[in-house]
Amino acid sequence: MQNKKTTAILLSVLAAAFYAVNVPFSKLLLNQIGPTFLASLLYFGAGIGIGILYLSNPKKHAGEKKLTRKDLPYTIGMILLDIAAPILLMLGLKSATSANASLLGNFEIVATSLIALFLFREKISRRLWIAIALITLSSGILSFEDMSSLHFSGGSLLVLAAAACWGLENNCTRNISDKSTFEIVFLKGIFSGLGSCIIALCIGEPLPKLGAVAAALLLGFVAYGLSIFCYVRAQNALGAAKTSAYYAVAPFYRNGALLHHLAGCAECAVLPGAGSHARRLCAGRAGHPAGRTHPSSHPHVHSHPRRRDTYSHDHPQSRPCTRQK
């Protein structure tokens, strides 16, 4: 029993690690993909990726319980909320800063716990409430980057709405978490992705380019597919409130130096017009402290062994790429 609980805790923390890449990389992909199409591709990536994992060894998972008609209300609710939440988040990211979205995204922990308590009658101890409060506070502090984190806008309201949708969705998923995780994530990914895709086509969002589609599908597999898979497995042992509390370590990953560096380099790779030289400049960021700049030109001398004279001249330095806010 204790081993099962320990495994569930590790799965919830791992789910947070996978999802931590979502906001910074989605922010970059929004330069090339509309918000509704991006939400669709992220879920398609989750469903397709987990489906491939299942097909790689279906006999190993043949004994898992399947969803039944009794689970239909929770399954439909899960899918509808998963259509609404990422669309609201992507629309919010169009006007809210990444720092603001990360800060407000921590509301999902509170929403999950309150819905679990009042709607689904899940028992939440006093110690757990104290832990949730401390985690929410520390997550907010970690997500705070600058005063733009406190800038409240229409985009901020959309991010809060997305967090509330995911809070309710977490509880719907909790009620079917004892069934096949592969089936849950596959249905969630494919049907949520399909719903978002239909909405994107109806509102006339432009079709994204293939390169951007591939990047979004890959991000969806990692940030949504693997994250949801671990999260559902953890919920089955811990419940919705406890899982969301352990899942709240996501800001620790989001604020890691490596993730910020990867997101910065990825921006140069996905933004239009960012050539190989721009990517090399980003690759060199790790060796330069923040805020340091080089002169616009520097003198150096070319010498030629077979000539007695030398020539010196300046080479203007190309401007480094800057991260869009």
C-alpha positions as CSV (number, residue, x, y, z in Angstrom):
1,M,0.0,0.0,0.0
2,Q,2.8,2.4,0.9
3,N,4.7,1.5,-2.2
4,K,1.6,2.3,-4.3
5,K,1.2,5.7,-2.6
6,T,4.9,6.5,-3.1
7,T,4.6,5.6,-6.8
8,A,1.5,7.8,-7.2
9,I,3.4,10.7,-5.6
10,L,6.3,10.3,-8.0
11,L,3.8,10.1,-10.9
12,S,2.1,13.3,-10.0
13,V,5.5,15.1,-9.7
14,L,6.5,13.6,-13.1
15,A,3.2,14.8,-14.6
16,A,4.1,18.3,-13.4
17,A,7.6,18.1,-15.0
18,F,6.1,17.1,-18.4
19,Y,3.5,19.8,-18.3
20,A,6.0,22.5,-17.2
21,V,7.1,22.9,-20.8
22,N,3.6,23.8,-22.0
23,V,3.3,27.6,-21.4
24,P,6.7,28.8,-22.6
25,F,6.7,26.7,-25.8
26,S,3.0,27.3,-26.5
27,K,3.7,31.0,-26.3
28,L,6.3,30.6,-29.0
29,L,4.1,28.4,-31.3
30,L,1.4,31.0,-31.1
31,N,3.5,33.1,-33.4
32,Q,2.7,30.6,-36.2
33,I,-0.5,28.8,-35.1
34,G,-3.8,30.2,-34.1
35,P,-4.8,29.6,-30.5
36,T,-7.7,27.2,-31.2
37,F,-5.7,25.2,-33.8
38,L,-2.8,25.0,-31.3
39,A,-5.1,23.7,-28.6
40,S,-6.4,21.1,-31.1
41,L,-2.9,20.0,-32.1
42,L,-1.7,19.7,-28.5
43,Y,-4.5,17.2,-27.7
44,F,-4.1,15.4,-31.0
45,G,-0.4,14.9,-30.1
46,A,-1.4,13.5,-26.7
47,G,-4.0,11.1,-28.1
48,I,-1.8,9.9,-31.1
49,G,1.3,9.5,-28.9
50,I,-0.4,7.5,-26.2
51,G,-2.2,5.5,-28.8
52,I,1.1,4.5,-30.4
53,L,2.5,3.6,-27.0
54,Y,-0.5,1.3,-26.4
55,L,-0.2,-0.4,-29.8
56,S,3.5,-1.1,-29.2
57,N,2.5,-3.7,-26.6
58,P,-1.3,-4.2,-26.4
59,K,-1.2,-7.6,-24.6
60,K,0.6,-6.0,-21.6
61,H,-2.4,-3.8,-20.9
62,A,-5.2,-6.2,-21.9
63,G,-6.2,-6.8,-18.3
64,E,-7.0,-3.1,-17.5
65,K,-10.7,-2.3,-16.9
66,K,-12.4,-0.5,-19.8
67,L,-14.8,2.5,-19.6
68,T,-18.5,1.6,-19.4
69,R,-21.8,3.3,-20.1
70,K,-21.9,4.3,-16.4
71,D,-18.7,6.3,-17.0
72,L,-20.2,8.2,-19.9
73,P,-21.2,11.5,-18.1
74,Y,-17.7,11.9,-16.6
75,T,-16.1,11.0,-19.9
76,I,-18.2,13.6,-21.9
77,G,-17.6,16.2,-19.2
78,M,-13.9,15.5,-19.3
79,I,-13.8,15.9,-23.1
80,L,-15.9,19.1,-23.2
81,L,-13.9,20.8,-20.4
82,D,-10.7,19.7,-22.2
83,I,-11.9,21.4,-25.3
84,A,-12.8,24.7,-23.5
85,A,-9.7,24.9,-21.1
86,P,-6.8,25.0,-23.6
87,I,-8.7,27.3,-26.0
88,L,-9.3,29.7,-23.1
89,L,-5.6,29.4,-22.1
90,M,-4.3,30.0,-25.7
91,L,-6.6,33.0,-26.1
92,G,-5.4,34.3,-22.8
93,L,-1.8,33.9,-23.8
94,K,-2.4,36.2,-26.8
95,S,-2.7,39.2,-24.4
96,A,-1.4,38.0,-21.1
97,T,2.3,37.6,-20.4
98,S,3.9,34.2,-19.8
99,A,4.7,35.3,-16.2
100,N,1.1,36.4,-15.6
101,A,-0.3,33.2,-17.0
102,S,2.0,31.1,-14.9
103,L,1.1,33.0,-11.8
104,L,-2.7,32.7,-12.4
105,G,-2.4,29.1,-13.6
106,N,-1.8,28.1,-9.9
107,F,-5.5,28.7,-9.3
108,E,-6.1,25.3,-10.8
109,I,-4.8,23.7,-7.5
110,V,-7.4,25.6,-5.4
111,A,-10.2,25.0,-8.0
112,T,-9.5,21.3,-8.0
113,S,-9.6,21.1,-4.2
114,L,-12.7,23.2,-3.7
115,I,-14.7,21.3,-6.4
116,A,-13.5,17.9,-4.9
117,L,-14.7,19.0,-1.5
118,F,-18.1,20.6,-2.3
119,L,-19.2,18.8,-5.5
120,F,-17.7,15.4,-5.2
121,R,-17.5,15.2,-1.3
122,E,-13.9,14.2,-1.3
123,K,-12.4,14.2,2.2
124,I,-9.7,16.9,2.6
125,S,-7.9,17.0,5.9
126,R,-6.8,20.2,7.7
127,R,-3.2,19.3,7.1
128,L,-3.9,19.0,3.4
129,W,-5.6,22.4,3.3
130,I,-2.6,24.0,5.0
131,A,-0.3,22.2,2.4
132,I,-2.5,23.4,-0.5
133,A,-2.3,27.0,0.9
134,L,1.5,26.9,1.3
135,I,2.0,25.3,-2.1
136,T,-0.2,27.9,-3.8
137,L,1.6,30.7,-2.1
138,S,5.1,29.3,-3.0
139,S,4.0,28.5,-6.5
140,G,2.8,32.1,-6.9
141,I,6.2,33.4,-5.6
142,L,8.1,31.1,-8.0
143,S,5.9,32.1,-10.9
144,F,6.4,35.8,-10.2
145,E,9.0,37.2,-12.6
146,D,8.4,41.0,-12.6
147,M,5.6,43.5,-12.2
148,S,4.1,42.2,-15.5
149,S,3.0,39.1,-13.5
150,L,0.6,41.4,-11.6
151,H,-0.8,43.1,-14.7
152,F,-4.4,42.0,-14.8
153,S,-6.1,42.1,-18.2
154,G,-8.8,40.3,-20.3
155,G,-6.3,37.6,-21.0
156,S,-5.8,37.1,-17.3
157,L,-9.5,36.4,-16.9
158,L,-9.3,33.8,-19.7
159,V,-6.3,32.1,-18.0
160,L,-8.3,31.9,-14.7
161,A,-11.3,30.5,-16.6
162,A,-9.0,27.8,-18.1
163,A,-7.7,26.9,-14.6
164,A,-11.3,26.6,-13.3
165,C,-12.2,24.3,-16.3
166,W,-9.2,22.1,-15.6
167,G,-10.1,22.0,-11.9
168,L,-13.5,20.6,-12.8
169,E,-12.0,18.3,-15.4
170,N,-9.5,16.9,-12.9
171,N,-12.5,15.8,-10.7
172,C,-14.3,14.3,-13.7
173,T,-11.2,12.3,-14.6
174,R,-10.8,11.3,-10.9
175,N,-14.1,9.4,-11.1
176,I,-12.9,7.2,-14.0
177,S,-9.2,7.0,-13.0
178,D,-9.5,3.3,-12.0
179,K,-10.2,2.4,-15.7
180,S,-7.6,2.0,-18.5
181,T,-5.3,5.0,-18.5
182,F,-4.5,4.5,-22.1
183,E,-8.2,4.6,-23.1
184,I,-8.8,7.7,-21.0
185,V,-5.9,9.7,-22.5
186,F,-6.6,8.5,-26.0
187,L,-10.2,9.5,-25.9
188,K,-9.4,12.7,-24.2
189,G,-6.7,13.6,-26.8
190,I,-8.6,12.6,-30.0
191,F,-12.0,13.9,-29.2
192,S,-10.9,17.1,-27.4
193,G,-8.5,17.7,-30.4
194,L,-11.3,17.1,-32.9
195,G,-13.7,19.4,-31.1
196,S,-11.1,22.2,-31.0
197,C,-10.2,21.6,-34.7
198,I,-13.9,22.0,-35.7
199,I,-14.2,25.2,-33.8
200,A,-10.9,26.5,-35.4
201,L,-12.3,25.8,-38.9
202,C,-15.7,27.4,-38.1
203,I,-14.1,30.6,-36.9
204,G,-11.8,30.7,-39.9
205,E,-8.4,30.4,-38.3
206,P,-5.6,29.9,-41.0
207,L,-4.2,26.5,-41.4
208,P,-0.7,26.2,-39.8
209,K,2.4,25.1,-41.7
210,L,3.6,21.5,-41.5
211,G,6.7,22.3,-39.5
212,A,4.7,24.1,-36.9
213,V,2.1,21.3,-36.8
214,A,4.9,18.7,-36.2
215,A,6.3,20.9,-33.3
216,A,2.8,21.3,-31.8
217,L,2.1,17.5,-32.0
218,L,5.4,16.7,-30.3
219,L,4.8,19.3,-27.6
220,G,1.3,17.8,-27.1
221,F,2.6,14.3,-26.6
222,V,5.0,15.4,-23.9
223,A,3.2,18.3,-22.2
224,Y,-0.3,16.8,-22.5
225,G,-0.1,13.1,-23.3
226,L,2.6,11.9,-20.9
227,S,1.6,14.5,-18.3
228,I,-2.1,13.4,-18.3
229,F,-1.1,9.7,-18.3
230,C,1.0,10.1,-15.1
231,Y,-1.6,12.4,-13.6
232,V,-4.5,9.9,-14.1
233,R,-2.5,7.1,-12.6
234,A,-1.7,9.2,-9.6
235,Q,-5.3,10.2,-9.1
236,N,-6.4,6.6,-8.8
237,A,-4.3,6.2,-5.6
238,L,-4.3,9.8,-4.2
239,G,-7.5,11.4,-5.2
240,A,-8.0,14.7,-7.0
241,A,-7.0,17.1,-4.2
242,K,-3.8,15.4,-3.1
243,T,-2.7,14.8,-6.7
244,S,-3.2,18.5,-7.6
245,A,-1.2,19.4,-4.5
246,Y,1.8,17.3,-5.5
247,Y,1.3,18.5,-9.1
248,A,1.8,22.0,-7.9
249,V,5.6,21.6,-8.2
250,A,5.3,22.6,-11.8
251,P,6.5,26.2,-11.2
252,F,9.8,24.8,-9.9
253,Y,10.4,23.3,-13.3
254,R,9.1,26.3,-15.2
255,N,11.5,28.6,-13.4
256,G,14.5,26.3,-14.0
257,A,17.4,27.9,-15.9
258,L,17.6,25.0,-18.4
259,L,13.9,25.3,-19.4
260,H,14.2,29.1,-19.9
261,H,17.3,28.6,-22.0
262,L,15.6,25.9,-24.1
263,A,12.6,28.0,-24.6
264,G,14.8,30.9,-25.7
265,C,16.6,28.7,-28.2
266,A,13.4,27.2,-29.4
267,E,12.1,30.7,-30.2
268,C,14.9,31.3,-32.7
269,A,14.1,27.9,-34.3
270,V,10.4,28.5,-34.7
271,L,10.1,32.2,-35.4
272,P,10.0,33.1,-39.1
273,G,13.3,34.4,-40.5
274,A,15.4,33.0,-37.7
275,G,18.3,31.6,-39.6
276,S,21.3,29.4,-38.6
277,H,23.3,32.5,-37.4
278,A,20.4,33.5,-35.1
279,R,20.2,30.0,-33.7
280,R,24.0,30.1,-33.1
281,L,23.6,33.4,-31.2
282,C,21.0,31.8,-29.0
283,A,23.2,28.8,-28.4
284,G,25.8,31.2,-27.1
285,R,23.5,32.7,-24.5
286,A,24.5,30.3,-21.8
287,G,28.0,31.8,-21.9
288,H,26.9,35.4,-21.4
289,P,25.5,36.8,-18.2
290,A,22.1,38.5,-18.5
291,G,22.2,42.1,-19.3
292,R,25.7,42.0,-20.9
293,T,26.1,43.4,-24.4
294,H,29.0,43.5,-26.8
295,P,30.1,46.6,-28.7
296,S,28.5,46.9,-32.1
297,S,31.9,46.5,-33.8
298,H,35.4,45.2,-32.9
299,P,38.7,45.7,-34.6
300,H,41.0,42.9,-35.6
301,V,43.9,42.4,-37.9
302,H,44.2,40.0,-40.9
303,S,47.8,39.1,-41.6
304,H,49.0,37.3,-44.7
305,P,52.3,35.4,-44.4
306,R,53.4,36.0,-48.0
307,R,52.9,39.8,-47.7
308,R,54.8,42.3,-45.7
309,D,51.8,44.6,-45.1
310,T,48.7,44.0,-42.9
311,Y,45.2,45.4,-43.0
312,S,42.9,46.1,-40.1
313,H,39.2,46.9,-40.3
314,D,36.0,46.6,-38.2
315,H,33.4,43.9,-38.5
316,P,29.9,45.1,-37.3
317,Q,28.3,42.5,-35.2
318,S,24.9,41.1,-36.1
319,R,22.1,41.9,-33.6
320,P,21.2,39.0,-31.4
321,C,17.7,37.7,-31.4
322,T,15.4,39.0,-28.6
323,R,12.6,37.2,-27.0
324,Q,9.2,38.6,-27.7
325,K,6.9,39.3,-24.8
